[in-house]
Amino acid sequence: MSEIAIIGGTGLTNVEGLKILRREMVKTPYGNPSGPLVMGELDGRAVTFLARHGQRHSIPPHRVNYCANLWALHSVGIRRVIAVAAVGGIAAECTPGMLVIPDQIIDYTVGRQSTYFDEAPERVVHIDFSYPYSENLRQALISGAQAAGVGVIGSGVYGATQGPRLETAAEIKRMARDECTVVGMTGMPEAALARELELEYACCGVVVNPAAGLTEKPLDMDEIAAMVATGMGHARAAILQTLATLS
C-alpha cells in the first residue's frame, strides 16, 4: 500500500512511466473527488496519483472539490502528498521552466469550502498554519530536483488566486508588494485541508510564464502550453529522485 500521493495539476493529468495496478473511485462525505485514485508503481516505488482537474482537465480551479480530494487520499492510507502546480513567476528569479518549492502561502481565494470543521460538534477547531508546508517533504523535493539536475528555488511565497482567469497587472503588483514569489490558483484550500488531516504536504510549483504585466508583450497561451510540457518533465524528474530519497 502506498503512503505517498502525487496530485497532478495543469499539464500533469497522468504520470509518464507509472505502472498502473488499479483505479479506485473513492466515495467521501464531501462528494466525489476529481477522479479515480490511480494506484501503481513509479520506477519501482508505490505511489498513488490523482489528477486535480480531472482526467480530461475539465475542472477549473475554483470548482475543484478539494475537500473530497484530500479526504479520499487520507482514507486509503496516504500520509505524504506532493502537489504539483503550474504557476506564474513574480520574483525575477522565477523564470519559466524553474521549479519553486514554496515555504509560505497567501490566500486570495473567495468562497471555496476551506475546512473540514465547518460543523465540528460542540467545539471550534483551530489548526496551527504558521508554516503551511512539511519541511521534511520540502527538503526532499529540493534535494530531488538538485539530484535530477533541474533548476530549483527552495523557498518562496505562493499567492493563491481565485481563477480561472489570469490576474491583472495591478493584481500582480499588489502581490509583489505582499512578497509573493509565484502565483497559482490551486494552492488553497488544498494545503490547509491537508494540514487538518495531518498529512505531510508540499508543493512543487512549475513556473510556466512570467506573471501578468512583467513583460512587455501580452501572455501567449500557446507559449504557456509549450512551457507546461517542458516544466512538467522537470517536475517528473525531480519527483523520481524525491521518491528514491523518501523510500
C-alpha positions as CSV (number, residue, x, y, z in Angstrom):
1,M,0.0,0.0,0.0
2,S,1.4,3.4,-1.0
3,E,1.7,6.1,1.6
4,I,2.8,8.7,-0.9
5,A,0.5,10.5,-3.3
6,I,1.1,12.9,-6.2
7,I,-1.6,15.4,-7.1
8,G,-1.2,16.5,-10.7
9,G,-2.1,20.0,-11.8
10,T,-2.3,21.6,-15.2
11,G,-0.2,19.6,-17.7
12,L,0.0,16.6,-15.4
13,T,-3.2,14.6,-15.8
14,N,-1.1,11.4,-15.8
15,V,2.4,10.4,-14.8
16,E,4.6,9.0,-17.6
17,G,6.1,5.7,-16.6
18,L,3.5,4.9,-13.9
19,K,2.7,1.2,-13.9
20,I,-1.0,1.2,-13.1
21,L,-2.1,-1.6,-10.8
22,R,-5.7,-0.4,-10.1
23,R,-8.0,2.6,-10.1
24,E,-10.4,3.3,-7.3
25,M,-13.2,5.9,-7.2
26,V,-13.5,6.7,-3.5
27,K,-16.8,7.9,-2.0
28,T,-16.4,10.7,0.5
29,P,-18.7,12.6,2.8
30,Y,-17.9,15.7,0.7
31,G,-18.9,14.3,-2.7
32,N,-16.8,12.9,-5.5
33,P,-13.1,13.7,-5.9
34,S,-11.8,15.0,-9.2
35,G,-11.4,11.4,-10.5
36,P,-10.3,7.9,-9.5
37,L,-7.2,7.4,-7.4
38,V,-4.7,5.7,-9.6
39,M,-2.5,3.2,-7.6
40,G,0.7,2.0,-9.2
41,E,4.4,1.9,-9.2
42,L,6.7,4.6,-10.5
43,D,10.3,3.5,-11.0
44,G,9.5,0.5,-8.7
45,R,8.1,2.6,-5.9
46,A,4.4,2.5,-4.8
47,V,2.6,5.8,-5.4
48,T,-1.0,7.0,-5.8
49,F,-1.9,9.6,-8.3
50,L,-4.8,12.0,-8.5
51,A,-5.5,14.4,-11.4
52,R,-6.6,17.6,-9.6
53,H,-8.5,18.9,-12.6
54,G,-9.9,15.5,-13.7
55,Q,-8.5,13.1,-16.2
56,R,-9.6,15.3,-19.1
57,H,-8.5,18.5,-17.4
58,S,-12.2,19.7,-17.3
59,I,-12.5,21.0,-13.7
60,P,-11.5,24.7,-13.3
61,P,-9.5,25.6,-10.2
62,H,-12.5,27.3,-8.4
63,R,-14.6,24.1,-9.0
64,V,-12.1,21.5,-7.7
65,N,-13.6,19.6,-4.8
66,Y,-10.5,20.0,-2.6
67,C,-12.3,18.5,0.4
68,A,-13.2,15.3,-1.4
69,N,-9.7,15.0,-3.0
70,L,-7.7,15.2,0.3
71,W,-10.3,13.1,2.2
72,A,-10.1,10.4,-0.5
73,L,-6.3,10.2,-0.3
74,H,-6.3,10.2,3.5
75,S,-9.0,7.4,3.6
76,V,-6.8,5.0,1.6
77,G,-3.8,5.5,3.9
78,I,-1.9,8.3,2.2
79,R,0.4,10.2,4.6
80,R,2.5,12.3,2.3
81,V,1.3,14.4,-0.6
82,I,3.4,16.0,-3.3
83,A,1.2,18.6,-5.0
84,V,2.3,19.7,-8.5
85,A,1.0,23.0,-9.8
86,A,1.7,25.2,-12.8
87,V,2.4,28.8,-11.5
88,G,3.4,32.2,-12.9
89,G,6.6,33.7,-11.8
90,I,6.5,37.0,-9.9
91,A,10.0,37.2,-8.4
92,A,12.7,37.9,-11.1
93,E,14.5,34.6,-10.4
94,C,11.3,32.6,-11.1
95,T,11.8,32.1,-14.8
96,P,9.8,29.7,-17.0
97,G,11.0,26.1,-16.5
98,M,12.2,26.6,-12.9
99,L,10.7,24.6,-10.1
100,V,9.8,26.5,-6.9
101,I,9.3,24.7,-3.6
102,P,7.4,27.4,-1.6
103,D,7.6,27.6,2.2
104,Q,4.7,30.1,2.6
105,I,1.4,30.9,1.1
106,I,-1.1,33.8,0.9
107,D,-4.7,33.0,0.2
108,Y,-6.5,35.4,-2.1
109,T,-9.4,33.0,-3.0
110,V,-13.0,33.5,-2.1
111,G,-16.0,31.2,-1.5
112,R,-14.2,27.9,-1.5
113,Q,-15.0,25.2,1.1
114,S,-11.8,25.6,3.1
115,T,-12.2,23.4,6.2
116,Y,-13.5,20.1,7.5
117,F,-14.5,21.8,10.7
118,D,-17.5,23.9,9.5
119,E,-19.8,21.7,11.6
120,A,-17.5,20.3,14.2
121,P,-19.7,19.1,17.0
122,E,-19.8,21.2,20.1
123,R,-16.4,22.9,19.6
124,V,-14.5,25.3,17.4
125,V,-11.3,23.8,15.9
126,H,-8.2,25.7,15.0
127,I,-5.0,24.4,13.4
128,D,-1.5,25.9,13.5
129,F,-0.8,27.0,10.0
130,S,2.2,29.2,10.7
131,Y,4.3,27.1,8.4
132,P,1.9,25.5,5.8
133,Y,4.2,23.0,4.2
134,S,6.0,20.0,5.6
135,E,9.6,20.9,5.9
136,N,10.8,17.3,5.6
137,L,8.9,16.9,2.3
138,R,10.1,20.3,1.1
139,Q,13.7,19.4,1.6
140,A,13.2,16.0,-0.1
141,L,11.8,17.8,-3.2
142,I,14.6,20.3,-3.2
143,S,17.2,17.5,-3.0
144,G,15.3,15.5,-5.6
145,A,15.4,18.4,-8.1
146,Q,19.1,19.0,-7.5
147,A,19.9,15.3,-8.0
148,A,17.9,15.4,-11.2
149,G,19.8,18.5,-12.4
150,V,16.7,20.6,-12.6
151,G,16.7,24.3,-11.7
152,V,15.0,24.8,-8.3
153,I,14.3,27.6,-5.9
154,G,14.0,26.2,-2.4
155,S,11.7,28.8,-0.8
156,G,9.1,31.4,-1.7
157,V,5.6,32.6,-1.2
158,Y,2.8,31.1,-3.2
159,G,0.0,33.5,-3.9
160,A,-3.3,31.6,-4.4
161,T,-5.8,33.4,-6.6
162,Q,-9.4,32.5,-7.5
163,G,-9.1,32.0,-11.2
164,P,-10.0,30.7,-13.7
165,R,-8.9,34.0,-15.4
166,L,-5.3,35.1,-15.1
167,E,-4.5,38.1,-12.9
168,T,-4.4,41.7,-13.9
169,A,-1.0,43.6,-14.0
170,A,-2.3,45.6,-11.0
171,E,-3.1,42.5,-9.0
172,I,0.4,41.1,-9.7
173,K,1.9,44.4,-8.5
174,R,-0.1,44.1,-5.3
175,M,1.1,40.5,-4.8
176,A,4.7,41.6,-5.4
177,R,4.3,44.1,-2.6
178,D,2.9,41.3,-0.5
179,E,6.2,39.5,-1.3
180,C,4.6,36.7,-3.3
181,T,7.1,34.8,-5.3
182,V,4.8,32.9,-7.6
183,V,1.1,32.9,-8.4
184,G,-1.3,30.0,-8.9
185,M,-4.9,29.0,-8.5
186,T,-4.9,25.7,-6.6
187,G,-2.7,26.1,-3.6
188,M,-5.6,26.9,-1.2
189,P,-7.6,25.4,0.4
190,E,-5.6,22.3,-0.6
191,A,-2.7,23.0,1.8
192,A,-4.9,23.9,4.8
193,L,-7.1,20.8,4.3
194,A,-4.0,18.6,4.2
195,R,-2.9,20.1,7.5
196,E,-6.3,19.5,9.0
197,L,-6.0,15.8,8.1
198,E,-2.4,15.8,9.5
199,L,-0.9,14.9,6.1
200,E,2.6,15.8,5.2
201,Y,2.1,18.2,2.2
202,A,4.5,20.1,0.0
203,C,4.0,22.0,-3.3
204,C,6.2,21.6,-6.4
205,G,5.5,24.8,-8.3
206,V,6.4,24.7,-12.0
207,V,6.9,28.1,-13.5
208,V,5.3,28.3,-16.9
209,N,5.1,32.0,-17.6
210,P,6.0,35.4,-16.2
211,A,3.1,36.8,-14.3
212,A,0.8,39.5,-15.9
213,G,2.5,42.8,-16.6
214,L,6.0,41.7,-16.0
215,T,6.9,41.5,-19.7
216,E,6.2,44.0,-22.5
217,K,4.1,41.6,-24.5
218,P,0.8,40.0,-23.6
219,L,0.7,36.5,-22.2
220,D,0.7,33.9,-25.0
221,M,-1.4,30.8,-24.3
222,D,0.4,28.7,-26.8
223,E,3.8,29.6,-25.3
224,I,2.4,28.8,-21.9
225,A,1.2,25.4,-23.1
226,A,4.6,24.6,-24.5
227,M,6.3,25.5,-21.3
228,V,3.8,23.5,-19.3
229,A,5.0,20.4,-21.2
230,T,8.7,21.2,-20.6
231,G,8.2,22.2,-16.9
232,M,6.2,19.0,-16.1
233,G,9.0,17.0,-17.5
234,H,11.3,18.7,-15.0
235,A,8.8,18.1,-12.2
236,R,8.6,14.4,-13.0
237,A,12.4,14.1,-13.0
238,A,12.6,15.8,-9.6
239,I,9.8,13.6,-8.2
240,L,11.5,10.4,-9.3
241,Q,14.6,11.4,-7.3
242,T,12.4,12.5,-4.4
243,L,10.7,9.2,-4.2
244,A,14.1,7.4,-4.0
245,T,15.0,9.7,-1.1
246,L,11.7,9.1,0.7
247,S,11.9,5.4,0.3
